[in-house]
Amino acid sequence: MRFDAEALLFDNDGTLVSSLESVLRCWGRWVEEYGITADAFARYGLHGRPAAEIVADLVPAARVRAAVARIEQLEIDDAAGGVVLVPGAAALLASLPAERWAVVTSASRRLADARLGAAGVRPKTLVTADDVTRGKPDPEPFLLAARLLGVDPARCLVFEDAPAGLTAARAAGMRTVALATTHLREELVADAVVDDLSAVSAQVTAGGVEIRIAG
């Protein structure tokens, strides 16, 4: 399968870096600290949503600000040694000009910088939860990334692991490649689904980037 695009937009957690163990470890500790039951926590989706939205579902409004700050700090402290690159991510990013790709994450900028830095990824363009008023599944984060790169949204190709992110990308009018790293394949609605980025290769062209999906 082949895609022609002017820009590639990558989610971070579960797409460029594998942070699942860190996420579960930190949220597990947070749940214990705030006295959240396992049943209550299980009712809300963890992946692909801003932490502020998850926290707001679980604690009283008066405690949300402090609770968000706490989970953010737990995850930042755990980033060093707690995240690794997804297979194929390093080679794919190395083949792309800096102005042809961006990271679009539901994490805060502090957490995104910590995890990307720990994995050795330094994007020229980074969109975080701090940069938008509505996070995924709203299309705002992806539309902002396209605007920052100066690319028509229809000419962007999004790489995502979470249904919320894929919904946001489709709402932005973008094509999608899903990674089955945190969800089952049948949960992922996308133009293509891969196990990880080792199935993806890129060739820079005069008009942008040609992406090939193996298999």
C-alpha positions, 0 to 999 in steps of 0.5 A: 500500500502507498500513500502520497502526502506533504506532511506526516503527523505522529501521535507520541505515546503508543505510536513513536514511543512505547510508554504503556508500562510507565503509564500504567505504573504511574496511573496505578500509583495515582489511583491509590493516592486519590482513593479511586476504585478499580471499577471507577477507573476502568470505566474511563478510557486512558489512551489518547485522551488528555490527562485533565479530562480523565482526572475530571471524570474521577475527582471532584472539581475542586481537586482537579488542578492538583490531581492533574499536576500530580499525575503529570509529575509522576509521569515526568519522573518516570520518563527516564528509563520508562519509555523506549522507541516503537520499532521502526520509529528511529529509521522512519524519522531519520528519513524525513526532513524536519519540516515534513513531520510533527508530533501531535500528542494529548500529553502536556508539553512538559510530559511530551518533552520528557518522553520524547527527550528520553527517547531521543526524539526532537521534533521541530513541530510539536502540538500538545494539550497545552496548545489547544482548547479541545483535545482528541477526539476533536480535530483541533490538534491535528488542524493546528499541526497542519497549519504550523507546517503550512500544509493542507489537512487533506495532504497530511497522513496521521499515525495513531494508536488510539481510537480517539486520535483516529477519530480526530484525524478523520474529522480533520479530513486526514488519512490515517495509519493505525498502529496496533500497539495499545488496541486490538486491530478490530478497534482501529478504523483507519486507511491502513493498520500496522503492528508498528512503524517497522512496516512503514518506509518513506521516500522524500519526493518533489511534492512531499513524501511517499509512504509505503506500507509493507505486507 
